[in-house]
Amino acid sequence: MTHPFHNLYSHGFARVAVGVPECRVADPAFNAEQTITLARQAAAGGAVLVAFPELGLPAYTCDDLFHQRALLRECELALQAIVEASVDIRAAIVVGMPVLVEHQLFNCGVVVNNGAVQGVVPKTFLPNYWEYYEARQFSPADAAAVDTISLLGAEVPFGPNLLFDIENIPFFRFHVEICEDVWVPIPPSSFAALAGATVLVNLSASNIVVGKSGYRHQLVSQQSARCMAAYMYTSAGKGESTTDLAWDGQALICENGELLAESERFADTSHVVFADVDLERLSRERMHQTSFGQSVRRHLGEVEQFDVVAFRVDVPTERPLALERRLERFPYVPADPRRRDERCMEVYNIQVQALVQRLSQSRISRVVIGVSGGLDSTHALLVCAKAMDRLGLPRANILAYTMPGFATSDRTLRQARELMEVVGCTAREIDIRPSCMAMLKDLDHPYSRGEPVFDVTFENVQAGERTNHLFRLANHNGAIVIGTGDLSELALGWCTYGVGDHMSHYNVNASVPKTLISHLVRWVADTGQVLDTGKDVLMAVLDTDISPELVPSGAAGGGQDKAPEQKTEQIIGPYELQDFNLYYTLRYGYAPSKVAFLALHAWGDVERGMWPNGPEVTRNSYQLPEIKRILGIFVDRFFRTSQFKRSCVPNAPKVGSGGSLSPRGDWRAPSDGESAVWMRDLARIPD
């Protein structure tokens, strides 16, 4: 038996599908065969819901043939064939057909599951303009006087306000609307979402004209975003009459504004398109965005009109079912170069604008910054330089200090010196070893007596001396201290309390994760935002191992090595994976088991992803035991040991929807919390 961990249905996902069958006009038997074939393909692929086009059983272009009794009878026979086939199809099926009710004909979506019709939904809005004449053949939903009808010998729910609840899949409640319903100012699905529908289904037969495909994209994407829902849209394709129109068979699946899957347009054969929707994500977004609940209360009258039809679908859990969904290895860094450049431009300008405002409001024209020759301080210095340019102040107003200690490497010291020179700031160098030795002697630390003891106290004395110098230098020069610590370090608590990577007067990097900072530095270098020359030094910084440089190499110390001896990622795990863990923990509140499932999908195959920046390609991959180990480091540090540091961080601008850890904004948590519940969930992951 497969471990549940390896099946997407164990992690709040559900696979859905949209079918685009070839059709024949006024041939329901043929169209039913195509529908059944695609429904079987959808179920075999693991989908629990599959939707087909508007009026797909007779074909949309039958026009006045819809009023022919022979055609209506054949549509019922075609539906009967689908109902009988559904007994061994492990998916709910939604098909389009005309339905005669109390002497009126309605354009309907029919929901079929496990050998029964579960409900019938009539179209609410009938287009009767340009090429459309639906009001000639059909009545709108509000013309119906009944809420149940007899269909295929059974009484079934009928009406536009039906919600279908797949009760054995958490958060899976869907609503059906038809074509024009989503083109109106307030679609029926908007109220359905407020009534709890997380999946919105649209059976369409939209013909194609120039520019319409792009508009459908906008329409479906925006409706899914506004409703915080998944939206399944399918439309008519090959086989519809081309007397006056043409058909492209465009089908789309979106989730909360993101396109998950799209069909091939103008295809010559029937086909089905799959997507895995994250129902847990949708539920959490609605829970988190409290204005959604306010909207429910404001429209309570419309919400209360919905009736729920509940049934079960045989979920495919007996085999591994991997995620059929694009998942970025670097969620903070778009893989597409154009989008990545846009992200860097926006983040950089947010940081610069925020610093400009702080300096302008405080009427302070100087900043003090510590420059280590490493990644974070390099980027903070670049932000300071641009801020000075925007303020019309000389870059000499940036008072930059590099402060070599016991473990500072030749490489980073050289990079710090070169960087300050090419930026054009006021550059100073302070050797902190004498003051550190004085402190160590005051503490009676073994190192002050010549013993090679490199403990936490030894490290923090150096970090603290640097910060002490920076704050006193700011006092002395009428400046503010610019912090350099980043979001990844705050998440992992990888900062010394009260020192430079934790405390400052203003921190421009506090909500920027490590993986994004590296791209920001590269983007600044490539676009010449700050430096006319000196790109080489920025490239050298990017190629330097991340290190606190607080412990010298060798038993006797000495420190002036060619490269940093300490490697941060050997202690707390690779930032590329820890930023992945951070994003899905902070942004969506996922349990560790789901984060691990996503990480395995994104990182388990070395061929699936690349470090998304020009010439550099990561060949890293992580299998489940390593993912679990690294996630364990993250979980314990994030939930148990680090919050007290985050509870008192300085002001800093939030830059992205991925969240920040400011106690005044995105993240408020107890400093003395436990990580036990997250660690127990982590323990459920198979080794």
PEHU-V562534 format. One record per backbone hydrogen bond with DSSP energy under -1.0 kcal/mol. CO is the residue of the C=O (numbers start at 1). NH is the residue of the N-H. Records with the same first field share a line. If there is no record, write none. Layout:
CO: NH ; NH
//
This chain:
3: 6
4: 7
6: 321
7: 10
8: 11 ; 13
12: 279 ; 280
14: 277
15: 48
16: 275
17: 51
18: 273
20: 271
24: 27
27: 31
28: 32
29: 33
30: 34
31: 35
32: 36
33: 37
34: 38
35: 39
36: 40
37: 41
38: 42
39: 43
40: 44
41: 45
42: 47
43: 46
48: 92
49: 17
50: 94
51: 19
53: 56
55: 59
58: 26
62: 65
63: 66
64: 67
65: 68
68: 72
69: 73
70: 74
71: 75
72: 76
73: 77
74: 78
75: 79
76: 80
77: 81
78: 82
79: 83
80: 84
81: 85
82: 86
84: 87
85: 88
86: 89
89: 91
92: 50
93: 112
94: 52
95: 110
96: 57
97: 108
99: 106
101: 104
104: 101
105: 139
106: 99
107: 123
108: 97
109: 121
110: 95
111: 118 ; 119
112: 93
116: 113
119: 111
120: 159
121: 109
123: 141
127: 134
129: 132
133: 136
134: 137 ; 138
140: 143
141: 144
147: 158
149: 156
151: 154
154: 151
156: 149
157: 120
161: 307
163: 309
164: 174
165: 167 ; 311
166: 169
169: 172
171: 173
172: 166
173: 198 ; 199
174: 164
175: 201
177: 203
178: 181
179: 182
180: 183
187: 190
188: 192
189: 193
190: 194
191: 195
192: 197
193: 196
198: 230
199: 175
200: 232
201: 177
202: 234
203: 179
204: 54
209: 212
211: 215
212: 216
213: 217
214: 218
215: 219
216: 220
217: 221
218: 222
219: 223
220: 224
221: 225
222: 226
223: 227
224: 229
229: 256
230: 200
231: 254
232: 202
233: 252
234: 204
236: 249
237: 240
238: 23
246: 208
248: 266
251: 263
252: 233
253: 260 ; 261
254: 231
255: 258
258: 255
261: 253
271: 20
273: 18
275: 16
277: 14 ; 279
278: 282
279: 283
280: 284
281: 285
282: 286
283: 287
284: 288
285: 289
288: 290
289: 292
290: 294
291: 295
292: 296
293: 297
294: 298
295: 299
297: 300
299: 303
300: 304
303: 306
307: 163
309: 165
311: 167
313: 315
315: 317
321: 8
323: 325
330: 333
336: 340
337: 341
338: 342
339: 343
340: 344
341: 345
342: 346
343: 347
344: 348
345: 349
346: 350
347: 351
348: 352
349: 353
350: 354
351: 355
352: 356
353: 357
354: 358
355: 359
356: 360
357: 361
358: 362
359: 364
366: 480
367: 399
368: 482
369: 401
374: 378
375: 379
376: 380
377: 381
378: 382
379: 383
380: 384
381: 385
382: 386
383: 387
384: 388
385: 389
386: 390
387: 391
388: 393
394: 397
395: 398
397: 367
398: 400 ; 426
399: 369
400: 428
401: 371
402: 430
404: 432
409: 413
410: 414
411: 415
412: 416
413: 417
414: 418
415: 419
416: 420
417: 421
418: 422
419: 423
420: 424 ; 425
426: 400
428: 402
432: 436
433: 437
434: 438
435: 439
436: 440
437: 441
438: 442
439: 443
440: 445
441: 444
445: 448
446: 449 ; 451
447: 450
451: 453
455: 459
456: 460
457: 461
458: 462
459: 463
460: 464
461: 465
462: 466
463: 467
464: 468
465: 469
466: 470
467: 471
468: 472
469: 473
470: 474
471: 475
472: 476
473: 477
474: 479
480: 368
481: 505 ; 506
486: 490
487: 491
488: 492
489: 494
493: 495
496: 499
499: 502 ; 503
506: 483
509: 512
512: 487
513: 517
514: 518
516: 520
517: 521
518: 522
519: 523
520: 524
521: 525
522: 526
523: 527
524: 528 ; 529
534: 538
535: 539
536: 540
537: 541
538: 542
539: 543
541: 544
546: 568
554: 557
559: 561
561: 410
567: 570
568: 571 ; 572
569: 573
574: 578
575: 579
577: 581
578: 582
579: 583
580: 584
581: 585
582: 586
583: 587
584: 590
591: 595
592: 596
593: 597
594: 598
595: 599
596: 600
597: 601
598: 602
599: 603
600: 604
603: 622
605: 608
611: 613
613: 616
623: 627
624: 628
625: 629
626: 630
627: 631
628: 632
629: 633
630: 634
631: 635
632: 636
633: 637
634: 638
635: 639
636: 640 ; 641
642: 645 ; 646
643: 647
646: 649
651: 507
656: 659
662: 665 ; 667
670: 673
675: 679
676: 680
677: 681
678: 682
679: 683
681: 684
682: 685
//
